[in-house]
Amino acid sequence: MTFEKGLHAAKTHTTSSWKHISMKYPLLHLVIASLVAGVAAPSAIWAQEQAAPPTTVAASQPSQTTDYHYVVPLSLALEAASESVRVCALHGYLVTATVVDMDGTPQVAIRGDGATIHTSESSYDKAYTVVTLGPIFHFDTSGEFFNLTKTNPFAPRLGSMRNVMALPGAVAFKSKNGIVGALGVGGAPGGDKDEVCAQAGVAKIADRLPR
């Protein structure tokens, strides 16, 4: 018997044996098929993860918490961010202020004189936390979320998600009783001080947002 004929005979025998097992022991067939699928699936997932390297900022998604959609005009966003940096500077705090829209997309980022590089990330993360989780858990500041992590057993897990920061320092822009953006501040010696500056920035333009 040639090698090719022997290989063909082995394949035929294996196929026949598998059909016999699956007919005689259908439950065993299902178990084996499940195990095969279980082994293959992680490999496919791993390949997808390798093909799509992680990003440092979460992808923007349309807000799912309200039908009302409003974007704070650029001129107002700039004014609010500038005011928060100014107020912090008066107290000697070197900060960055970031405004995000209600989908979590950055609109404005102002890095004050002397502010360190990491303040850009912290100011964004605080603002992102307010616009994405605030409407769900009913808080308007990241300071409220910080307090929630100390009383709600599930909140600390949320705080470990990408771009979510459970520290004070961000305040929501409100329009028609909904969160339509947030201003985050990072760099002061304490999140509570960041949040005071963010409050000042939001208050600067609050009366010019749609009621």
C-alpha positions as CSV (number, residue, x, y, z in Angstrom):
1,M,0.0,0.0,0.0
2,T,1.4,3.4,-1.0
3,F,1.7,6.3,1.5
4,E,-1.1,8.2,-0.2
5,K,-3.5,5.3,0.0
6,G,-2.6,4.6,3.6
7,L,-3.3,8.2,4.5
8,H,-6.6,8.2,2.7
9,A,-7.6,4.9,4.5
10,A,-6.7,6.4,7.9
11,K,-8.8,9.6,7.2
12,T,-11.7,7.4,6.1
13,H,-11.4,5.3,9.2
14,T,-11.3,8.3,11.5
15,T,-14.3,9.9,9.8
16,S,-16.3,6.6,10.1
17,S,-15.3,6.2,13.7
18,W,-16.4,9.8,14.6
19,K,-19.7,9.3,12.9
20,H,-20.2,6.1,14.8
21,I,-19.4,7.8,18.2
22,S,-21.7,10.7,17.4
23,M,-24.6,8.4,16.6
24,K,-24.1,6.0,19.5
25,Y,-23.1,8.6,22.1
26,P,-24.7,12.0,21.1
27,L,-24.1,13.5,24.5
28,L,-20.3,12.7,24.3
29,H,-20.3,14.3,20.8
30,L,-21.8,17.5,22.1
31,V,-19.3,17.6,25.0
32,I,-16.3,17.2,22.6
33,A,-17.7,19.8,20.2
34,S,-18.1,22.2,23.0
35,L,-14.5,21.7,24.2
36,V,-13.2,22.3,20.6
37,A,-15.2,25.5,20.4
38,G,-14.0,26.6,23.8
39,V,-10.4,26.1,22.7
40,A,-10.8,27.9,19.4
41,A,-12.7,30.9,20.8
42,P,-9.9,32.4,23.0
43,S,-7.5,32.1,20.1
44,A,-9.8,34.2,17.9
45,I,-10.2,36.7,20.7
46,W,-6.5,36.9,21.2
47,A,-6.0,37.6,17.5
48,Q,-8.5,40.4,17.5
49,E,-6.8,42.0,20.5
50,Q,-3.5,41.8,18.8
51,A,-4.9,43.4,15.6
52,A,-6.5,46.2,17.6
53,P,-4.0,47.8,20.0
54,P,-5.5,49.5,23.0
55,T,-6.0,53.3,22.9
56,T,-5.4,55.6,25.8
57,V,-8.8,57.4,25.5
58,A,-12.1,55.5,25.3
59,A,-13.9,55.7,22.0
60,S,-16.7,58.2,21.9
61,Q,-20.2,56.8,21.9
62,P,-23.5,58.6,21.6
63,S,-25.1,59.3,25.0
64,Q,-27.6,56.6,25.9
65,T,-29.1,58.4,28.9
66,T,-31.2,61.1,27.2
67,D,-32.8,62.0,23.9
68,Y,-31.8,65.6,24.4
69,H,-28.4,66.4,22.8
70,Y,-26.6,69.7,23.2
71,V,-23.0,70.7,22.7
72,V,-21.6,73.6,24.7
73,P,-20.4,76.2,22.2
74,L,-16.6,76.4,21.8
75,S,-16.6,80.1,22.9
76,L,-18.3,79.1,26.2
77,A,-16.2,76.0,26.7
78,L,-13.1,78.1,26.3
79,E,-14.4,80.7,28.8
80,A,-15.2,78.1,31.4
81,A,-11.9,76.3,31.1
82,S,-10.0,79.6,31.2
83,E,-11.9,80.7,34.3
84,S,-11.1,77.5,36.2
85,V,-7.4,77.8,35.4
86,R,-7.4,81.5,36.4
87,V,-9.1,80.8,39.8
88,C,-6.7,78.0,40.6
89,A,-3.7,80.2,39.6
90,L,-4.9,82.8,42.1
91,H,-4.4,80.2,44.8
92,G,-1.0,79.1,43.4
93,Y,-2.4,75.9,41.9
94,L,-0.9,74.9,38.6
95,V,-3.6,73.0,36.7
96,T,-5.1,71.8,33.5
97,A,-8.8,72.2,32.7
98,T,-10.6,70.0,30.2
99,V,-14.1,70.3,28.8
100,V,-15.8,67.3,27.3
101,D,-19.2,67.1,25.6
102,M,-22.0,64.8,26.7
103,D,-20.5,61.9,24.7
104,G,-17.1,62.2,26.4
105,T,-15.3,63.8,23.5
106,P,-12.8,66.5,24.5
107,Q,-13.7,70.0,23.3
108,V,-11.2,72.2,25.1
109,A,-8.0,71.5,27.1
110,I,-6.1,74.4,28.6
111,R,-2.8,73.6,30.4
112,G,-2.0,76.4,32.8
113,D,1.6,77.7,33.1
114,G,3.7,75.2,35.0
115,A,1.1,72.5,35.1
116,T,2.6,69.0,34.9
117,I,1.9,66.7,32.0
118,H,-0.2,64.2,34.0
119,T,-2.7,66.9,34.8
120,S,-4.0,66.7,31.2
121,E,-5.0,63.0,31.8
122,S,-6.5,63.5,35.2
123,S,-8.6,66.5,34.2
124,Y,-10.0,64.6,31.2
125,D,-10.7,61.4,33.2
126,K,-12.6,63.3,35.9
127,A,-14.8,65.1,33.3
128,Y,-15.4,61.8,31.4
129,T,-16.5,60.2,34.6
130,V,-19.2,62.8,35.2
131,V,-20.7,62.7,31.7
132,T,-20.7,58.9,31.3
133,L,-21.6,57.8,34.8
134,G,-23.3,60.9,36.3
135,P,-26.6,60.5,34.4
136,I,-26.8,56.9,35.5
137,F,-25.9,57.2,39.1
138,H,-27.3,60.7,39.5
139,F,-24.3,62.8,40.4
140,D,-23.1,66.1,39.0
141,T,-19.5,66.1,40.3
142,S,-16.7,63.6,40.4
143,G,-16.5,64.4,44.1
144,E,-20.0,62.8,44.5
145,F,-18.7,59.8,42.7
146,F,-15.7,59.7,45.0
147,N,-18.1,59.6,48.0
148,L,-20.2,56.9,46.2
149,T,-17.2,54.6,46.0
150,K,-17.0,54.6,49.8
151,T,-20.7,53.6,50.4
152,N,-21.6,51.5,47.3
153,P,-19.9,48.1,47.1
154,F,-20.1,48.2,43.3
155,A,-18.7,51.7,42.7
156,P,-15.0,50.9,43.3
157,R,-15.1,48.4,40.4
158,L,-16.5,51.2,38.1
159,G,-13.6,53.4,39.3
160,S,-11.1,50.9,37.8
161,M,-12.5,51.2,34.3
162,R,-10.5,53.0,31.6
163,N,-10.8,56.8,31.7
164,V,-12.9,56.7,34.9
165,M,-11.4,58.5,37.9
166,A,-12.9,58.4,41.4
167,L,-11.5,61.7,42.6
168,P,-13.0,65.2,43.0
169,G,-12.3,67.8,40.4
170,A,-15.0,67.8,37.7
171,V,-18.4,69.5,37.5
172,A,-21.2,69.0,35.0
173,F,-22.7,71.5,32.6
174,K,-26.5,71.3,32.9
175,S,-29.1,72.2,30.4
176,K,-32.8,71.3,30.6
177,N,-32.1,69.3,33.8
178,G,-29.6,67.1,32.0
179,I,-25.8,66.7,31.9
180,V,-24.6,68.1,28.6
181,G,-20.9,68.2,29.3
182,A,-18.4,68.5,32.1
183,L,-15.4,70.5,33.1
184,G,-12.5,68.6,34.8
185,V,-9.5,70.1,36.6
186,G,-6.3,68.4,37.7
187,G,-3.2,69.6,39.4
188,A,-4.2,71.3,42.7
189,P,-3.0,69.8,45.9
190,G,-6.2,67.9,46.5
191,G,-9.2,67.0,44.3
192,D,-11.5,69.1,46.5
193,K,-9.4,72.2,45.5
194,D,-9.6,71.2,41.8
195,E,-13.4,70.9,42.1
196,V,-13.7,74.5,43.5
197,C,-11.9,75.8,40.4
198,A,-14.2,73.6,38.2
199,Q,-17.2,75.0,39.9
200,A,-16.0,78.5,39.2
201,G,-15.6,77.7,35.5
202,V,-19.1,76.1,35.2
203,A,-20.7,79.0,37.1
204,K,-19.1,81.5,34.7
205,I,-21.3,80.3,31.8
206,A,-24.2,78.5,33.4
207,D,-26.7,81.2,32.8
208,R,-26.0,81.2,29.1
209,L,-26.9,77.5,28.6
210,P,-30.4,76.6,27.4
211,R,-32.8,76.3,30.3
